[in-house]
Amino acid sequence: RQFGSLQDVLTRVDAANRVHPKWNESMKVISNFLEVGEYNAIAATGMLWDSATAPEQKNGYLGQVLDEIRHVNQCAYINYYFAKQGQDAAGHNDARRTRAIGPLWKGMKRVFSDGFISGDAVECSINLQLVGGACFTNPLIVAVTEWASANGDEMTPTVFLSIETDELRHMANGYQTVVSIAYDEAASKYLNTDLNNAFWTQQKYFTPVLGM
């Protein structure tokens, strides 16, 4: 019962019914889309753990694998909470179907799915930890918690800010990945290309989303 105490408090204060109805609709998109990134991040960091040789790096990557597993559960719990306690369960109780038929899905799949698990381990690290985590995930999650709070949603900031604190640590893993190969000529000659590709792929999707 990871969320038992939290749900008990929010139920007692009738928090779900204080959420603005339009924000409830927005969360049908936001939470299950973030789940895609967290799920694929498990595979990406597992690949990094398998590729690393330094014990310090392996510990950092393994810690992130465990974080990402918890994040998947947290995103799923948001949908579970709104489906059970919110004003309109449709879209929360079939979140994955809603995600697959949504107009944002193809772009999200390219950024959060293909970008995190395609290519070699360094390319995945750049997409996930350096560009995705440092440049876009952080402002997106911070903005979502602010919007949620302004619309009467107390559940989302509580859960997502827990994710946010982990993302700061994950950025350090990405920095360490780049530092570890910066002086390896065989690997570093591809580094700038990987950075350019990652920034282009992710900014053309996330910049409009963050601008909304």
N, C-alpha and C positions, 0 to 999 in steps of 0.2 A: 504493500500500500504506500507507494512512493508519494502519492499526492493526497492521501487520505485526510490528513490534518488540514491541508489547504482547502480541499473541497468542502470539508465540514464547516469551516469558517465562512466561506463564500456562500454556501447554501443557507446558513443561518441569517446572513445579512441580505439574502435575496439578490446577490450581486448580478446574476445572469439577466434578470429582468430590468436592470438599470442600464444595460448596454443599448446604445442607439441601434434601431433596427437596420439601418444602412451599414453600420459597422459590422453587425452580425453577418450581413451578406458579404462584406469585404473579406472577412476572415475565412470564408469558404474557399477563397482563392489563395490567400497568403500562407496559411499554415500548411496546407498539403503541398504547396509548391516548394516551400523550404525543406519539407521532408525529403524531396528528391535529392537535394544537394547533400543533406546529412547522410542519407543512405549510401550514396555513391562515394562520399568521403571515407566511409569505412573501408571500401575496397582500395581507394587510393592510398590511404595511410598504411594499410596492410602491405601494399606493394612496396612502399617506402621502407617499412620495417624489414621486409625480406631483402631489400637491396643494400641496406646500410651494413657497415661492418663495425663502426665505432659504438661501444656500449652506450655512450651518452645519447647518441642519435637514436639508437634502437629504443631506449627508454622513452624518449620524447615522442616518437612515433607510436609506440604502444599505448602511451597515455592518451594520445589523440584518438586512437581506435576506440578506446573505452568511452571517451567523451562523445564521439559521434554516435555510438550505439545509444547512449543516454539521450542524445538530442533527437534521434528518430522517435524514441518513446515519448519525449516531451511534445514534439509536433503532433504525434498521433493523439496524445492526451488532450490537446487543445480542441481537436475535432470531436473527440469523445465528450468532452465537457459541454461544448456548445450543442451537440446533438441531444444530450440528455437534459441539460438545464436551460438552454437558450430558447428564443421565441420560435425559431423555425429550424427543424432538424434536417430538412432536405438539403443536400449538398455537404452537410457535415457527416451524416451517417453513411454516405456513399462517396467519400472524399476522393478516392482514387478514380472512380468513374468521372466525377466532376472535373478532375484534373485533366484526364485524357481527352475530354471533348472540349476543353476550354481553348480559346483563341491564342492564349499565351504559351501553350504547351510546347510547341515545336521549338520556339526560341529557348525556353527554359531547359528543355532536354539537351539542346546543343551546349548550353553554358554549364549547367549543373550536372549533367550526366556524362555526355561524351567528353567534355573538356576535362573532367576529373579522372576518368579511367582509361582514356585513349592515349597511346604513345608510351614513351619510356617514363621511368619513375621521376626524373627531374622535371619533365614537362608537366606531369600530373601535379607535382609539388608547386610549380610556378602558378598553374591555373587555380589550384585549391587554396594553398596557404599564402602565397604572395599577392596574387592579383584578386582572386575571389574573396579571401578572408580580409586582407588589409584594406583593399580599395572599395569593395562593394558590400560585402556581408555586414560589416560593422555599421556603416551609415544606414543601411536598410533596416537592420534590427533596431537600432536606436530610434530611427524615425517611426517604425511600427509601434514601438512601446509608447512613444509620445502621443501618436494618434489614438492608440487604444485608450490610454488614460483620459484623453480629452473627450472620448466618446463613451465614458462610463465603464470601460472594460478593465477590470482589476486582475483578471486571470492572465491575460497575455503579457503584461509587463512583468509580472511575478515569474513566469516561466521563461520568457525570452531573455530577460536580463541575466538569468543564470547561464543561458547559452552564450550570451555576449562576453561574459568574463572568461569563458573557455576560449573563445575566438582570439582573444588577445594573446593567449599563450600559444595558440596554433600558429600565429604569425611568426613567432620566434622560431618555430620549427622550420618554416619556409626560409627564413633568413639563414639559418644554419645549413640548410640544404645548399643554398647558393654559395655560401662561404666555403663549403667543403669541396666544391668542384671548380671554384674560380681560378685556381692555379693549375688545373688539369687541362692541358692543351687539347686533348682529344675530346673532352666534354665541353669546355668553355667556348669553343668556336661555334657551338649551336645555341649558346645561352641567349644571345641577343635576339636571334630569330624566334626562339621560344617565348621570350618576353614580349616581343612585338605581336606575335600571333595571339598570345593570351590576352593582352590589353585590348587588341582590336575585337576579338571574339566576344569578350565580356562587356566592354563598354558600349558596343552598339546595341546590346540588349538592356543592360542595367541603367545606362544614363537616362533613357526615356522613362523607365520604371521609377527611378528615384525622383525624376522631375515631376512625376504625377503627385 
